[in-house]
Amino acid sequence: MKINPAAGYYAGKLFRARLMNLECALVIPQVPGYSEDVIELISPDDLKNKLCLEDGSTCEIKVMI
């Protein structure tokens, strides 16, 4: 799904995903100057605390296509 933002915000691509059996969404921001090797995960759950993750943690993400 392509994100078509309101004025003043940037576009992105959104994919349904799972991280360790928790539903989430993978977001690829389309922001000028944003590193191409960075993705964002969003979820109604606090993923870092619920899964005991820290910045830089390695994990497997399953993208639902």
PESUL-V184846 format. One line per field, one symbol per residue. psi: psi as a letter, one per 30 degrees, with the letter a starting at -180 (. if undefined). burial: b if it has 16 or more other ideal C-beta (glycine too) atoms within 10 Angstrom, else e. A space follows every 10 residues. Layout:
BEGIN
psi->???
burial->???
END
This chain:
BEGIN
psi->kkjjllkfll llkkkklkjh gkkakkkjki kkfkkfgklk kllfljeeee ghllkfkklk kjkj.
burial->eeeeeeeeee ebeeeebebe eeebbbbbee eeeeeeeeee beeeeebeee eebeeeeeee eeeee
END
